[in-house]
Amino acid sequence: MSETLTTTSAEQTAATQSSGAIVLGDNQWGKAEVRLVRVDRATPRHEITDLNVSSQLRGGQEATHLEGDNSKCVATDTQKNTIYAFARDGVGAIEDFAIRLGRHFVEDFEWIEGGRWEIEQYSWNRIETADGEHDHAFVRNNQETRTTVVQRDGDEVFVVSGLTDLVVLKSTGSEFHGFPRDRYTTLVETNDRILATSVTSRWRYTTTDVDFDAVYAKVRAIQLEAFATTHSLALQQTLFAMGKAVLEAVPEIAEIKFSMPNKHHFLVDLAPFGLDNPNEVFYAADRPYGLIEATVQREGVPAEPRAWATVTGFC
Ligand SMILES: O=c1[nH]c(=O)c2[nH]c(=O)[nH]c2[nH]1
């Protein structure tokens, strides 16, 4: 991002010497956060799909911005309606739904060059009753949110999928020591601490020919397995182990980015109450928190900046 803001003095001189005309730069427009719940009533055992969909189109907007000529401005209201209408036939994997939306806008409006479709999916569990799982009563599953950002540039499609708010904790199997000490260092080295984080991860697919639901379940399970089984000497080491395991198992994924807050748990001093504390009672601090972020990638696979350009919050 900073690269696009950096101008050399030669460019600045060129800018000063330009004709002075003011022109429209990159732009996109659409409806953000369209909340959509679809109930599949094909059998008495209903299925629900709960989504937050954002649609942004790109292309043909000079006249709209410069003159207020809306002849090529596909209304954001139309984009919202299209999302609901497309859900009538079923949603499927959120990646496939976003790809369908993108294809529609680019193919049906000749001036639309591309766009961006972002979907979050919230999950629900069936309520357990005395008679077993209920057919049409659900309790919101407060686990992670599944995400995707599909972008289209002409015929090219970029899919970056992921998850956020996957909260995990290990009550042992985590150490942190060997870090440099200076006059500001007070942190005590530890061979046994709580390791807790809320995983946000995003991975870039190299193809759209994927069973996105199956791969999502696999990537989620691999991340949990690696978190659980890595004896951690740093959250950074755990992060890398999680990413490496995903790339080793899923060839359709080129790279994976993580943002993982280190949710600190501090041992409470119970001595004032005449009690010991053998690593049992902790204060769960909510801030500040360490923030560990990294990309795990395949050597030699070129980066695809266009895929990531609008996925914010990652290094
Ligand atoms: O896993 C950790 N990584 C760090 O970089 C760090 N820094 C810190 O104070 N505690 C931790 N823990």
The ligand as a Gaussian input file, in Angstrom:
#p B3LYP/6-31G(d) Opt

LIG

0 1
 O        4.938000     -16.132000      21.188000
 C        5.347000     -14.995000      21.484000
 N        5.955000     -14.246000      20.528000
 C        6.425000     -12.982000      20.786000
 O        6.989000     -12.315000      19.876000
 C        6.228000     -12.468000      22.083000
 N        6.543000     -11.283000      22.655000
 C        6.084000     -11.339000      23.943000
 O        6.181000     -10.379000      24.784000
 N        5.519000     -12.553000      24.193000
 C        5.585000     -13.268000      23.049000
 N        5.147000     -14.521000      22.733000

